[in-house]
């Protein structure tokens, strides 16, 4: 979760995520929307990839970047359940259920 929030701390990276919200784009297509150097853009994309928020897929000679929606949603949901007073008891109950299921599997139930 730390890597995700560190990645989201940059306005440039949040804008990249917004551009990728409906389509995949190449690094060149992303770069055309910013007034930053290509090495700087590459660094931002690397941070987003390392946080698991975007993925790059090589298609021909270009890498197409797209959102990893599941990771972003799961991370934000995890954060909300940590800070939301309503969700905290639900998360505690969920952990207890997981422990019960794990114990049942170990005992062969």
Biopython code that builds the backbone (N, CA, C, O; Angstrom):
import numpy as np
from Bio.PDB.StructureBuilder import StructureBuilder

atoms = [
    (1, "UNK", "N", (0.829, -1.184, 0.000)),
    (1, "UNK", "CA", (0.000, 0.000, 0.000)),
    (1, "UNK", "C", (0.876, 1.251, 0.000)),
    (1, "UNK", "O", (0.506, 2.272, -0.580)),
    (2, "UNK", "N", (2.043, 1.169, 0.655)),
    (2, "UNK", "CA", (2.955, 2.326, 0.734)),
    (2, "UNK", "C", (3.389, 2.776, -0.661)),
    (2, "UNK", "O", (3.405, 3.972, -0.955)),
    (3, "UNK", "N", (3.742, 1.806, -1.525)),
    (3, "UNK", "CA", (4.197, 2.149, -2.876)),
    (3, "UNK", "C", (3.097, 2.832, -3.668)),
    (3, "UNK", "O", (3.358, 3.751, -4.444)),
    (4, "UNK", "N", (1.869, 2.380, -3.471)),
    (4, "UNK", "CA", (0.747, 2.972, -4.210)),
    (4, "UNK", "C", (0.560, 4.427, -3.810)),
    (4, "UNK", "O", (0.427, 5.297, -4.670)),
    (5, "UNK", "N", (0.549, 4.697, -2.502)),
    (5, "UNK", "CA", (0.330, 6.075, -2.070)),
    (5, "UNK", "C", (1.521, 6.964, -2.406)),
    (5, "UNK", "O", (1.346, 8.153, -2.676)),
    (6, "UNK", "N", (2.723, 6.408, -2.392)),
    (6, "UNK", "CA", (3.888, 7.182, -2.833)),
    (6, "UNK", "C", (3.736, 7.529, -4.311)),
    (6, "UNK", "O", (4.032, 8.651, -4.723)),
    (7, "UNK", "N", (3.276, 6.568, -5.103)),
    (7, "UNK", "CA", (3.079, 6.820, -6.538)),
    (7, "UNK", "C", (1.989, 7.863, -6.766)),
    (7, "UNK", "O", (2.103, 8.695, -7.666)),
    (8, "UNK", "N", (0.947, 7.820, -5.964)),
    (8, "UNK", "CA", (-0.165, 8.760, -6.124)),
    (8, "UNK", "C", (0.149, 10.156, -5.591)),
    (8, "UNK", "O", (-0.634, 11.084, -5.791)),
    (9, "UNK", "N", (1.284, 10.310, -4.915)),
    (9, "UNK", "CA", (1.627, 11.616, -4.344)),
    (9, "UNK", "C", (2.035, 12.636, -5.397)),
    (9, "UNK", "O", (2.094, 13.830, -5.103)),
    (10, "UNK", "N", (2.313, 12.197, -6.596)),
    (10, "UNK", "CA", (2.745, 13.098, -7.670)),
    (10, "UNK", "C", (1.575, 13.477, -8.566)),
    (10, "UNK", "O", (0.818, 12.619, -9.019)),
    (11, "UNK", "N", (1.440, 14.766, -8.812)),
    (11, "UNK", "CA", (0.403, 15.246, -9.724)),
    (11, "UNK", "C", (0.584, 14.714, -11.133)),
    (11, "UNK", "O", (-0.396, 14.393, -11.806)),
    (12, "UNK", "N", (1.820, 14.618, -11.583)),
    (12, "UNK", "CA", (2.094, 14.084, -12.924)),
    (12, "UNK", "C", (1.609, 12.644, -13.013)),
    (12, "UNK", "O", (0.960, 12.265, -13.987)),
    (13, "UNK", "N", (1.918, 11.846, -12.008)),
    (13, "UNK", "CA", (1.514, 10.442, -12.041)),
    (13, "UNK", "C", (-0.005, 10.293, -11.944)),
    (13, "UNK", "O", (-0.573, 9.399, -12.571)),
    (14, "UNK", "N", (-0.664, 11.142, -11.180)),
    (14, "UNK", "CA", (-2.136, 11.099, -11.127)),
    (14, "UNK", "C", (-2.722, 11.462, -12.484)),
    (14, "UNK", "O", (-3.724, 10.882, -12.901)),
    (15, "UNK", "N", (-2.104, 12.418, -13.175)),
    (15, "UNK", "CA", (-2.573, 12.786, -14.518)),
    (15, "UNK", "C", (-2.344, 11.641, -15.499)),
    (15, "UNK", "O", (-3.188, 11.386, -16.358)),
    (16, "UNK", "N", (-1.216, 10.952, -15.381)),
    (16, "UNK", "CA", (-0.964, 9.790, -16.246)),
    (16, "UNK", "C", (-2.064, 8.756, -16.030)),
    (16, "UNK", "O", (-2.604, 8.212, -16.994)),
    (17, "UNK", "N", (-2.398, 8.484, -14.773)),
    (17, "UNK", "CA", (-3.468, 7.525, -14.489)),
    (17, "UNK", "C", (-4.794, 7.979, -15.093)),
    (17, "UNK", "O", (-5.561, 7.160, -15.598)),
    (18, "UNK", "N", (-5.062, 9.275, -15.043)),
    (18, "UNK", "CA", (-6.296, 9.802, -15.630)),
    (18, "UNK", "C", (-6.300, 9.594, -17.143)),
    (18, "UNK", "O", (-7.324, 9.213, -17.710)),
    (19, "UNK", "N", (-5.157, 9.842, -17.808)),
    (19, "UNK", "CA", (-5.083, 9.618, -19.249)),
    (19, "UNK", "C", (-5.274, 8.145, -19.592)),
    (19, "UNK", "O", (-5.808, 7.822, -20.653)),
    (20, "UNK", "N", (-4.847, 7.255, -18.713)),
    (20, "UNK", "CA", (-4.966, 5.821, -18.963)),
    (20, "UNK", "C", (-6.305, 5.245, -18.490)),
    (20, "UNK", "O", (-6.541, 4.042, -18.606)),
    (21, "UNK", "N", (-7.169, 6.094, -17.965)),
    (21, "UNK", "CA", (-8.420, 5.606, -17.391)),
    (21, "UNK", "C", (-9.355, 4.972, -18.413)),
    (21, "UNK", "O", (-10.163, 4.120, -18.043)),
    (22, "UNK", "N", (-9.275, 5.352, -19.677)),
    (22, "UNK", "CA", (-10.203, 4.811, -20.674)),
    (22, "UNK", "C", (-9.507, 4.093, -21.823)),
    (22, "UNK", "O", (-10.167, 3.439, -22.631)),
    (23, "UNK", "N", (-8.174, 4.205, -21.906)),
    (23, "UNK", "CA", (-7.474, 3.581, -23.024)),
    (23, "UNK", "C", (-6.018, 3.344, -22.662)),
    (23, "UNK", "O", (-5.500, 3.918, -21.704)),
    (24, "UNK", "N", (-5.375, 2.504, -23.430)),
    (24, "UNK", "CA", (-3.933, 2.337, -23.248)),
    (24, "UNK", "C", (-3.228, 3.342, -24.159)),
    (24, "UNK", "O", (-3.752, 3.708, -25.211)),
    (25, "UNK", "N", (-2.058, 3.778, -23.755)),
    (25, "UNK", "CA", (-1.278, 4.746, -24.521)),
    (25, "UNK", "C", (0.185, 4.329, -24.524)),
    (25, "UNK", "O", (0.661, 3.687, -23.588)),
    (26, "UNK", "N", (0.888, 4.698, -25.579)),
    (26, "UNK", "CA", (2.330, 4.475, -25.614)),
    (26, "UNK", "C", (3.009, 5.579, -24.810)),
    (26, "UNK", "O", (2.397, 6.598, -24.491)),
    (27, "UNK", "N", (4.277, 5.360, -24.489)),
    (27, "UNK", "CA", (5.025, 6.387, -23.767)),
    (27, "UNK", "C", (5.050, 7.692, -24.567)),
    (27, "UNK", "O", (4.955, 8.779, -23.996)),
    (28, "UNK", "N", (5.177, 7.579, -25.870)),
    (28, "UNK", "CA", (5.184, 8.766, -26.728)),
    (28, "UNK", "C", (3.869, 9.518, -26.677)),
    (28, "UNK", "O", (3.847, 10.748, -26.636)),
    (29, "UNK", "N", (2.773, 8.774, -26.680)),
    (29, "UNK", "CA", (1.451, 9.415, -26.598)),
    (29, "UNK", "C", (1.253, 10.096, -25.244)),
    (29, "UNK", "O", (0.631, 11.155, -25.158)),
    (30, "UNK", "N", (1.778, 9.488, -24.205)),
    (30, "UNK", "CA", (1.697, 10.105, -22.879)),
    (30, "UNK", "C", (2.590, 11.337, -22.827)),
    (30, "UNK", "O", (2.182, 12.388, -22.332)),
    (31, "UNK", "N", (3.809, 11.203, -23.341)),
    (31, "UNK", "CA", (4.783, 12.312, -23.319)),
    (31, "UNK", "C", (4.244, 13.543, -24.037)),
    (31, "UNK", "O", (4.531, 14.671, -23.635)),
    (32, "UNK", "N", (3.468, 13.337, -25.092)),
    (32, "UNK", "CA", (2.924, 14.460, -25.866)),
    (32, "UNK", "C", (1.984, 15.324, -25.027)),
    (32, "UNK", "O", (1.697, 16.463, -25.398)),
    (33, "UNK", "N", (1.514, 14.808, -23.928)),
    (33, "UNK", "CA", (0.564, 15.539, -23.092)),
    (33, "UNK", "C", (1.225, 16.270, -21.926)),
    (33, "UNK", "O", (0.549, 16.926, -21.133)),
    (34, "UNK", "N", (2.560, 16.152, -21.827)),
    (34, "UNK", "CA", (3.289, 16.751, -20.708)),
    (34, "UNK", "C", (4.455, 17.585, -21.213)),
    (34, "UNK", "O", (4.973, 17.363, -22.307)),
    (35, "UNK", "N", (4.850, 18.534, -20.405)),
    (35, "UNK", "CA", (6.029, 19.349, -20.703)),
    (35, "UNK", "C", (7.164, 18.903, -19.781)),
    (35, "UNK", "O", (7.684, 19.691, -18.990)),
    (36, "UNK", "N", (7.538, 17.624, -19.897)),
    (36, "UNK", "CA", (8.639, 17.075, -19.109)),
    (36, "UNK", "C", (9.532, 16.260, -20.045)),
    (36, "UNK", "O", (9.115, 15.880, -21.138)),
    (37, "UNK", "N", (10.740, 16.001, -19.613)),
    (37, "UNK", "CA", (11.668, 15.244, -20.453)),
    (37, "UNK", "C", (11.234, 13.778, -20.525)),
    (37, "UNK", "O", (10.511, 13.290, -19.656)),
    (38, "UNK", "N", (11.681, 13.092, -21.564)),
    (38, "UNK", "CA", (11.348, 11.670, -21.702)),
    (38, "UNK", "C", (11.944, 10.835, -20.566)),
    (38, "UNK", "O", (11.278, 9.922, -20.077)),
    (39, "UNK", "N", (13.189, 11.119, -20.125)),
    (39, "UNK", "CA", (13.684, 10.359, -18.970)),
    (39, "UNK", "C", (12.827, 10.569, -17.707)),
    (39, "UNK", "O", (12.627, 9.640, -16.926)),
    (40, "UNK", "N", (12.330, 11.791, -17.522)),
    (40, "UNK", "CA", (11.475, 12.068, -16.371)),
    (40, "UNK", "C", (10.163, 11.286, -16.491)),
    (40, "UNK", "O", (9.691, 10.704, -15.514)),
    (41, "UNK", "N", (9.581, 11.277, -17.691)),
    (41, "UNK", "CA", (8.348, 10.518, -17.909)),
    (41, "UNK", "C", (8.601, 9.034, -17.675)),
    (41, "UNK", "O", (7.784, 8.349, -17.061)),
    (42, "UNK", "N", (9.723, 8.545, -18.161)),
    (42, "UNK", "CA", (10.084, 7.143, -17.970)),
    (42, "UNK", "C", (10.166, 6.798, -16.484)),
    (42, "UNK", "O", (9.730, 5.725, -16.066)),
    (43, "UNK", "N", (10.723, 7.706, -15.697)),
    (43, "UNK", "CA", (10.825, 7.508, -14.247)),
    (43, "UNK", "C", (9.430, 7.438, -13.617)),
    (43, "UNK", "O", (9.174, 6.586, -12.766)),
    (44, "UNK", "N", (8.535, 8.332, -14.035)),
    (44, "UNK", "CA", (7.165, 8.327, -13.518)),
    (44, "UNK", "C", (6.459, 7.013, -13.876)),
    (44, "UNK", "O", (5.777, 6.426, -13.036)),
    (45, "UNK", "N", (6.621, 6.560, -15.107)),
    (45, "UNK", "CA", (5.997, 5.306, -15.526)),
    (45, "UNK", "C", (6.567, 4.128, -14.741)),
    (45, "UNK", "O", (5.839, 3.204, -14.377)),
    (46, "UNK", "N", (7.856, 4.167, -14.487)),
    (46, "UNK", "CA", (8.505, 3.113, -13.718)),
    (46, "UNK", "C", (7.953, 3.048, -12.297)),
    (46, "UNK", "O", (7.705, 1.964, -11.769)),
    (47, "UNK", "N", (7.764, 4.201, -11.689)),
    (47, "UNK", "CA", (7.206, 4.264, -10.330)),
    (47, "UNK", "C", (5.790, 3.700, -10.322)),
    (47, "UNK", "O", (5.424, 2.949, -9.418)),
    (48, "UNK", "N", (4.996, 4.059, -11.328)),
    (48, "UNK", "CA", (3.625, 3.550, -11.415)),
    (48, "UNK", "C", (3.608, 2.037, -11.637)),
    (48, "UNK", "O", (2.767, 1.329, -11.082)),
    (49, "UNK", "N", (4.543, 1.552, -12.451)),
    (49, "UNK", "CA", (4.642, 0.100, -12.683)),
    (49, "UNK", "C", (5.070, -0.623, -11.409)),
    (49, "UNK", "O", (4.496, -1.651, -11.052)),
    (50, "UNK", "N", (6.071, -0.089, -10.729)),
    (50, "UNK", "CA", (6.554, -0.721, -9.493)),
    (50, "UNK", "C", (5.493, -0.750, -8.405)),
    (50, "UNK", "O", (5.499, -1.633, -7.547)),
    (51, "UNK", "N", (4.589, 0.209, -8.442)),
    (51, "UNK", "CA", (3.485, 0.234, -7.479)),
    (51, "UNK", "C", (2.346, -0.685, -7.911)),
    (51, "UNK", "O", (1.390, -0.894, -7.164)),
    (52, "UNK", "N", (2.454, -1.231, -9.119)),
    (52, "UNK", "CA", (1.415, -2.126, -9.626)),
    (52, "UNK", "C", (0.187, -1.418, -10.140)),
    (52, "UNK", "O", (-0.867, -2.038, -10.283)),
    (53, "UNK", "N", (0.295, -0.125, -10.425)),
    (53, "UNK", "CA", (-0.858, 0.648, -10.891)),
    (53, "UNK", "C", (-1.010, 0.641, -12.404)),
    (53, "UNK", "O", (-2.123, 0.755, -12.917)),
    (54, "UNK", "N", (0.102, 0.506, -13.121)),
    (54, "UNK", "CA", (0.054, 0.405, -14.575)),
    (54, "UNK", "C", (0.917, -0.776, -15.013)),
    (54, "UNK", "O", (1.804, -1.227, -14.288)),
    (55, "UNK", "N", (0.632, -1.254, -16.204)),
    (55, "UNK", "CA", (1.462, -2.306, -16.785)),
    (55, "UNK", "C", (1.784, -1.916, -18.216)),
    (55, "UNK", "O", (0.992, -1.266, -18.897)),
    (56, "UNK", "N", (2.952, -2.324, -18.649)),
    (56, "UNK", "CA", (3.371, -2.073, -20.015)),
    (56, "UNK", "C", (3.354, -3.369, -20.798)),
    (56, "UNK", "O", (3.829, -4.400, -20.322)),
    (57, "UNK", "N", (2.805, -3.316, -22.002)),
    (57, "UNK", "CA", (2.742, -4.488, -22.871)),
    (57, "UNK", "C", (3.358, -4.131, -24.218)),
    (57, "UNK", "O", (2.908, -3.214, -24.904)),
    (58, "UNK", "N", (4.390, -4.872, -24.577)),
    (58, "UNK", "CA", (5.079, -4.591, -25.829)),
    (58, "UNK", "C", (4.231, -5.076, -26.995)),
    (58, "UNK", "O", (3.848, -6.244, -27.067)),
    (59, "UNK", "N", (3.946, -4.150, -27.907)),
    (59, "UNK", "CA", (3.198, -4.457, -29.137)),
    (59, "UNK", "C", (4.013, -3.896, -30.285)),
    (59, "UNK", "O", (4.037, -2.685, -30.501)),
    (60, "UNK", "N", (4.676, -4.766, -31.019)),
    (60, "UNK", "CA", (5.566, -4.304, -32.074)),
    (60, "UNK", "C", (6.751, -3.602, -31.445)),
    (60, "UNK", "O", (7.408, -4.141, -30.554)),
    (61, "UNK", "N", (7.019, -2.399, -31.916)),
    (61, "UNK", "CA", (8.159, -1.658, -31.371)),
    (61, "UNK", "C", (7.787, -0.712, -30.233)),
    (61, "UNK", "O", (8.644, 0.003, -29.714)),
    (62, "UNK", "N", (6.511, -0.705, -29.844)),
    (62, "UNK", "CA", (6.052, 0.216, -28.798)),
    (62, "UNK", "C", (5.586, -0.543, -27.563)),
    (62, "UNK", "O", (5.138, -1.687, -27.642)),
    (63, "UNK", "N", (5.703, 0.119, -26.433)),
    (63, "UNK", "CA", (5.136, -0.403, -25.186)),
    (63, "UNK", "C", (3.861, 0.391, -24.916)),
    (63, "UNK", "O", (3.879, 1.619, -24.836)),
    (64, "UNK", "N", (2.770, -0.330, -24.778)),
    (64, "UNK", "CA", (1.482, 0.293, -24.491)),
    (64, "UNK", "C", (1.215, 0.152, -22.996)),
    (64, "UNK", "O", (1.266, -0.945, -22.440)),
    (65, "UNK", "N", (0.929, 1.280, -22.362)),
    (65, "UNK", "CA", (0.684, 1.306, -20.925)),
    (65, "UNK", "C", (-0.816, 1.352, -20.673)),
    (65, "UNK", "O", (-1.563, 2.035, -21.374)),
    (66, "UNK", "N", (-1.236, 0.611, -19.658)),
    (66, "UNK", "CA", (-2.648, 0.613, -19.272)),
    (66, "UNK", "C", (-2.751, 0.468, -17.755)),
    (66, "UNK", "O", (-1.801, 0.062, -17.087)),
    (67, "UNK", "N", (-3.920, 0.809, -17.232)),
    (67, "UNK", "CA", (-4.166, 0.714, -15.794)),
    (67, "UNK", "C", (-4.278, -0.743, -15.360)),
    (67, "UNK", "O", (-4.761, -1.589, -16.112)),
    (68, "UNK", "N", (-3.834, -1.021, -14.160)),
    (68, "UNK", "CA", (-4.111, -2.298, -13.499)),
    (68, "UNK", "C", (-5.223, -1.972, -12.513)),
    (68, "UNK", "O", (-4.978, -1.710, -11.336)),
    (69, "UNK", "N", (-6.425, -1.993, -13.010)),
    (69, "UNK", "CA", (-7.581, -1.523, -12.239)),
    (69, "UNK", "C", (-7.768, -2.286, -10.934)),
    (69, "UNK", "O", (-8.086, -1.689, -9.905)),
    (70, "UNK", "N", (-7.573, -3.600, -10.970)),
    (70, "UNK", "CA", (-7.799, -4.409, -9.772)),
    (70, "UNK", "C", (-6.899, -3.953, -8.628)),
    (70, "UNK", "O", (-7.352, -3.859, -7.487)),
    (71, "UNK", "N", (-5.648, -3.672, -8.913)),
    (71, "UNK", "CA", (-4.715, -3.274, -7.850)),
    (71, "UNK", "C", (-5.098, -1.923, -7.264)),
    (71, "UNK", "O", (-5.085, -1.749, -6.046)),
    (72, "UNK", "N", (-5.432, -0.982, -8.108)),
    (72, "UNK", "CA", (-5.801, 0.351, -7.625)),
    (72, "UNK", "C", (-7.047, 0.271, -6.746)),
    (72, "UNK", "O", (-7.087, 0.858, -5.664)),
    (73, "UNK", "N", (-8.049, -0.446, -7.206)),
    (73, "UNK", "CA", (-9.299, -0.561, -6.447)),
    (73, "UNK", "C", (-9.054, -1.292, -5.127)),
    (73, "UNK", "O", (-9.538, -0.860, -4.081)),
    (74, "UNK", "N", (-8.310, -2.388, -5.170)),
    (74, "UNK", "CA", (-8.056, -3.154, -3.944)),
    (74, "UNK", "C", (-7.241, -2.357, -2.940)),
    (74, "UNK", "O", (-7.498, -2.426, -1.738)),
    (75, "UNK", "N", (-6.263, -1.604, -3.420)),
    (75, "UNK", "CA", (-5.451, -0.794, -2.517)),
    (75, "UNK", "C", (-6.289, 0.294, -1.860)),
    (75, "UNK", "O", (-6.216, 0.503, -0.649)),
    (76, "UNK", "N", (-7.080, 0.978, -2.664)),
    (76, "UNK", "CA", (-7.915, 2.042, -2.103)),
    (76, "UNK", "C", (-8.970, 1.478, -1.156)),
    (76, "UNK", "O", (-9.274, 2.087, -0.130)),
    (77, "UNK", "N", (-9.528, 0.318, -1.495)),
    (77, "UNK", "CA", (-10.496, -0.319, -0.606)),
    (77, "UNK", "C", (-9.824, -0.715, 0.712)),
    (77, "UNK", "O", (-10.401, -0.532, 1.784)),
    (78, "UNK", "N", (-8.610, -1.253, 0.630)),
    (78, "UNK", "CA", (-7.868, -1.613, 1.839)),
    (78, "UNK", "C", (-7.605, -0.399, 2.709)),
    (78, "UNK", "O", (-7.708, -0.471, 3.934)),
    (79, "UNK", "N", (-7.267, 0.710, 2.082)),
    (79, "UNK", "CA", (-7.021, 1.945, 2.825)),
    (79, "UNK", "C", (-8.299, 2.415, 3.522)),
    (79, "UNK", "O", (-8.280, 2.768, 4.701)),
    (80, "UNK", "N", (-9.397, 2.414, 2.784)),
    (80, "UNK", "CA", (-10.660, 2.879, 3.346)),
    (80, "UNK", "C", (-11.063, 2.010, 4.535)),
    (80, "UNK", "O", (-11.530, 2.524, 5.551)),
    (81, "UNK", "N", (-10.884, 0.692, 4.410)),
    (81, "UNK", "CA", (-11.282, -0.159, 5.529)),
    (81, "UNK", "C", (-10.388, 0.034, 6.742)),
    (81, "UNK", "O", (-10.795, -0.274, 7.862)),
    (82, "UNK", "N", (-9.177, 0.539, 6.538)),
    (82, "UNK", "CA", (-8.291, 0.824, 7.675)),
    (82, "UNK", "C", (-8.694, 2.097, 8.405)),
    (82, "UNK", "O", (-8.590, 2.169, 9.629)),
    (83, "UNK", "N", (-9.151, 3.097, 7.666)),
    (83, "UNK", "CA", (-9.423, 4.398, 8.283)),
    (83, "UNK", "C", (-10.901, 4.658, 8.565)),
    (83, "UNK", "O", (-11.240, 5.567, 9.322)),
    (84, "UNK", "N", (-11.765, 3.874, 7.965)),
    (84, "UNK", "CA", (-13.206, 4.098, 8.137)),
    (84, "UNK", "C", (-13.696, 3.426, 9.416)),
    (84, "UNK", "O", (-13.527, 2.216, 9.572)),
    (85, "UNK", "N", (-14.301, 4.181, 10.334)),
    (85, "UNK", "CA", (-14.748, 3.584, 11.595)),
    (85, "UNK", "C", (-15.826, 2.521, 11.395)),
    (85, "UNK", "O", (-15.933, 1.602, 12.207)),
    (86, "UNK", "N", (-16.617, 2.625, 10.343)),
    (86, "UNK", "CA", (-17.656, 1.630, 10.076)),
    (86, "UNK", "C", (-17.028, 0.342, 9.554)),
    (86, "UNK", "O", (-17.482, -0.752, 9.891)),
    (87, "UNK", "N", (-15.995, 0.464, 8.738)),
    (87, "UNK", "CA", (-15.396, -0.704, 8.095)),
    (87, "UNK", "C", (-14.463, -1.483, 9.013)),
    (87, "UNK", "O", (-14.273, -2.682, 8.812)),
    (88, "UNK", "N", (-13.879, -0.837, 10.009)),
    (88, "UNK", "CA", (-12.920, -1.517, 10.889)),
    (88, "UNK", "C", (-13.495, -2.785, 11.536)),
    (88, "UNK", "O", (-12.841, -3.827, 11.496)),
    (89, "UNK", "N", (-14.694, -2.731, 12.129)),
    (89, "UNK", "CA", (-15.243, -3.956, 12.711)),
    (89, "UNK", "C", (-15.518, -5.029, 11.656)),
    (89, "UNK", "O", (-15.379, -6.222, 11.927)),
    (90, "UNK", "N", (-15.907, -4.602, 10.461)),
    (90, "UNK", "CA", (-16.168, -5.556, 9.386)),
    (90, "UNK", "C", (-14.890, -6.251, 8.966)),
    (90, "UNK", "O", (-14.886, -7.452, 8.698)),
    (91, "UNK", "N", (-13.795, -5.488, 8.908)),
    (91, "UNK", "CA", (-12.510, -6.076, 8.552)),
    (91, "UNK", "C", (-12.063, -7.056, 9.636)),
    (91, "UNK", "O", (-11.517, -8.116, 9.330)),
    (92, "UNK", "N", (-12.294, -6.702, 10.898)),
    (92, "UNK", "CA", (-11.938, -7.591, 12.000)),
    (92, "UNK", "C", (-12.731, -8.892, 11.899)),
    (92, "UNK", "O", (-12.182, -9.975, 12.098)),
    (93, "UNK", "N", (-14.017, -8.782, 11.590)),
    (93, "UNK", "CA", (-14.856, -9.963, 11.426)),
    (93, "UNK", "C", (-14.372, -10.800, 10.237)),
    (93, "UNK", "O", (-14.351, -12.029, 10.306)),
    (94, "UNK", "N", (-13.988, -10.137, 9.161)),
    (94, "UNK", "CA", (-13.478, -10.839, 7.986)),
    (94, "UNK", "C", (-12.215, -11.625, 8.322)),
    (94, "UNK", "O", (-12.052, -12.766, 7.891)),
    (95, "UNK", "N", (-11.322, -11.007, 9.096)),
    (95, "UNK", "CA", (-10.102, -11.711, 9.519)),
    (95, "UNK", "C", (-10.443, -12.931, 10.368)),
    (95, "UNK", "O", (-9.829, -13.988, 10.220)),
    (96, "UNK", "N", (-11.419, -12.783, 11.255)),
    (96, "UNK", "CA", (-11.837, -13.901, 12.106)),
    (96, "UNK", "C", (-12.410, -15.036, 11.256)),
    (96, "UNK", "O", (-12.119, -16.206, 11.505)),
    (97, "UNK", "N", (-13.221, -14.695, 10.255)),
    (97, "UNK", "CA", (-13.763, -15.710, 9.345)),
    (97, "UNK", "C", (-12.653, -16.418, 8.585)),
    (97, "UNK", "O", (-12.696, -17.633, 8.394)),
    (98, "UNK", "N", (-11.656, -15.649, 8.152)),
    (98, "UNK", "CA", (-10.523, -16.240, 7.439)),
    (98, "UNK", "C", (-9.772, -17.206, 8.335)),
    (98, "UNK", "O", (-9.354, -18.274, 7.887)),
    (99, "UNK", "N", (-9.598, -16.841, 9.599)),
    (99, "UNK", "CA", (-8.922, -17.726, 10.545)),
    (99, "UNK", "C", (-9.715, -19.018, 10.747)),
    (99, "UNK", "O", (-9.132, -20.101, 10.810)),
    (100, "UNK", "N", (-11.034, -18.907, 10.847)),
    (100, "UNK", "CA", (-11.887, -20.087, 11.020)),
    (100, "UNK", "C", (-11.779, -20.999, 9.806)),
    (100, "UNK", "O", (-11.633, -22.214, 9.943)),
    (101, "UNK", "N", (-11.853, -20.404, 8.611)),
    (101, "UNK", "CA", (-11.750, -21.199, 7.379)),
    (101, "UNK", "C", (-10.395, -21.890, 7.285)),
    (101, "UNK", "O", (-10.298, -23.049, 6.882)),
    (102, "UNK", "N", (-9.364, -21.164, 7.661)),
    (102, "UNK", "CA", (-8.020, -21.742, 7.629)),
    (102, "UNK", "C", (-7.902, -22.914, 8.597)),
    (102, "UNK", "O", (-7.318, -23.947, 8.269)),
    (103, "UNK", "N", (-8.455, -22.747, 9.775)),
    (103, "UNK", "CA", (-8.435, -23.811, 10.778)),
    (103, "UNK", "C", (-9.247, -25.016, 10.297)),
    (103, "UNK", "O", (-8.841, -26.159, 10.504)),
    (104, "UNK", "N", (-10.393, -24.763, 9.656)),
    (104, "UNK", "CA", (-11.221, -25.846, 9.116)),
    (104, "UNK", "C", (-10.471, -26.633, 8.040)),
    (104, "UNK", "O", (-10.545, -27.861, 8.003)),
    (105, "UNK", "N", (-9.753, -25.931, 7.173)),
    (105, "UNK", "CA", (-8.990, -26.604, 6.123)),
    (105, "UNK", "C", (-7.912, -27.486, 6.716)),
    (105, "UNK", "O", (-7.684, -28.606, 6.258)),
    (106, "UNK", "N", (-7.245, -26.966, 7.748)),
    (106, "UNK", "CA", (-6.163, -27.738, 8.393)),
    (106, "UNK", "C", (-6.705, -28.986, 9.088)),
    (106, "UNK", "O", (-6.037, -30.020, 9.127)),
    (107, "UNK", "N", (-7.919, -28.884, 9.638)),
    (107, "UNK", "CA", (-8.486, -30.030, 10.361)),
    (107, "UNK", "C", (-9.259, -30.970, 9.426)),
    (107, "UNK", "O", (-9.726, -32.024, 9.857)),
    (108, "UNK", "N", (-9.395, -30.590, 8.147)),
    (108, "UNK", "CA", (-10.054, -31.443, 7.171)),
    (108, "UNK", "C", (-11.558, -31.308, 7.114)),
    (108, "UNK", "O", (-12.229, -32.177, 6.558)),
    (109, "UNK", "N", (-12.107, -30.247, 7.672)),
    (109, "UNK", "CA", (-13.569, -30.045, 7.643)),
    (109, "UNK", "C", (-14.025, -29.539, 6.309)),
    (109, "UNK", "O", (-15.219, -29.315, 6.110)),
]
sb = StructureBuilder()
sb.init_structure("model")
sb.init_model(0)
sb.init_chain("A")
sb.init_seg("    ")
for serial, (resi, resn, name, xyz) in enumerate(atoms, 1):
    if name == "N":
        sb.init_residue(resn, " ", resi, " ")
    sb.init_atom(name, np.array(xyz, "f"), 0.0, 1.0, " ", f" {name:<3s}", serial, name[0])
structure = sb.get_structure()
